[in-house]
Amino acid sequence: MSHSETSYISRLKITGFLYNKGSVDGNDFDYTKMIVEIRLDDSRGTAHGTSTTEYKIGDVTEVQKYKHIPTPFFADVEMEDAMSGKNRTKKIWAVKPVEMVKPAAASTPNRAAA
């Protein structure tokens, strides 16, 4: 799966995709963004839980590979960090779905007698 000697593989929880293709005022656009769950930094005690972030993964044809898979799902994602001036970016090389996310068990309300 390796595209570069500095690429690496991360197991990510993919929660969805944003994609669009068209033209506005003569400007064409065609993009797909993968939405991924990330853990909030709770090291300072001011955050708890998860949020999401977006990664660009190519054009609209890219989402066709994953549209049939119910979200969320886990995937091994090959990516690489790169610098452009002072801006750090991530290049997504490959997305390999590996596992469906199991639904959380339903919690039973505590009905203790008063």
C-alpha positions in Angstrom: 0.0 0.0 0.0 3.0 2.3 0.4 3.2 5.3 -1.9 6.1 7.1 -0.3 8.9 6.3 2.2 7.3 8.8 4.6 3.7 7.7 4.3 2.1 5.9 7.2 -1.1 4.0 7.8 -3.7 5.0 10.5 -6.9 3.2 11.4 -9.6 5.9 11.2 -13.3 6.0 12.0 -14.9 7.4 8.9 -18.2 9.0 9.6 -19.2 10.3 6.2 -18.2 12.1 3.0 -18.9 15.5 1.5 -18.7 15.7 -2.3 -19.7 18.1 -5.1 -19.1 18.7 -8.7 -20.3 21.6 -10.8 -19.5 25.1 -12.0 -20.3 28.6 -10.6 -19.6 31.7 -12.6 -17.4 29.8 -15.0 -15.3 28.2 -12.2 -15.4 24.4 -12.2 -15.1 22.4 -9.0 -15.0 18.7 -8.2 -14.0 17.5 -4.8 -14.6 14.9 -2.1 -13.8 15.3 1.6 -13.7 12.4 4.0 -15.1 13.1 7.5 -13.2 11.4 10.2 -13.8 11.1 14.0 -10.9 12.3 16.2 -10.4 12.3 19.9 -10.5 15.6 21.8 -7.4 16.4 23.8 -8.5 15.9 27.4 -5.0 16.3 28.9 -5.9 19.7 30.5 -9.2 18.4 31.8 -11.2 20.9 29.6 -12.4 18.6 26.9 -13.9 15.1 26.8 -15.1 13.0 23.9 -14.7 13.3 20.1 -15.1 15.7 17.2 -14.6 15.4 13.5 -12.2 16.7 10.9 -12.1 16.7 7.1 -9.5 15.3 4.7 -9.5 16.0 1.0 -9.4 12.7 -0.9 -9.8 13.6 -4.6 -12.7 14.2 -7.0 -16.3 13.0 -6.9 -15.4 9.6 -8.5 -13.5 8.8 -5.3 -16.7 8.6 -3.1 -18.2 6.0 -5.5 -15.8 3.5 -4.0 -17.3 3.9 -0.6 -20.9 4.9 -1.1 -22.3 1.4 -0.7 -20.7 1.0 2.8 -22.9 2.2 5.7 -21.2 4.9 7.8 -19.5 5.0 10.2 -16.8 2.4 9.4 -13.2 1.8 10.2 -10.6 2.0 7.4 -6.8 1.8 7.2 -5.8 5.1 5.6 -2.4 5.6 4.0 -1.5 9.2 4.4 1.5 11.5 4.4 2.3 14.8 6.0 3.7 17.6 3.8 4.7 21.2 4.1 3.8 24.0 1.7 5.4 27.1 3.1 4.3 27.3 6.7 1.2 25.2 6.1 1.1 21.5 7.1 -1.2 19.3 4.9 -2.1 15.7 4.8 -2.1 13.8 1.5 -4.5 10.8 1.5 -3.0 8.1 -0.7 -5.4 5.2 -0.1 -8.5 4.2 2.0 -9.1 0.5 2.7 -12.3 -0.2 4.6 -11.7 -2.9 7.2 -14.5 -3.1 9.7 -18.0 -1.8 10.3 -18.6 0.2 13.5 -20.6 -1.9 16.0 -23.6 0.0 17.4 -23.4 0.9 21.0 -25.4 -1.3 23.4 -28.6 0.4 24.4 -28.5 1.5 28.0 -31.3 0.6 30.3 -32.6 3.4 32.5 -32.0 3.0 36.2 -35.4 2.5 37.7 -34.3 2.1 41.3 -37.1 2.4 43.9 -37.3 5.7 45.7 
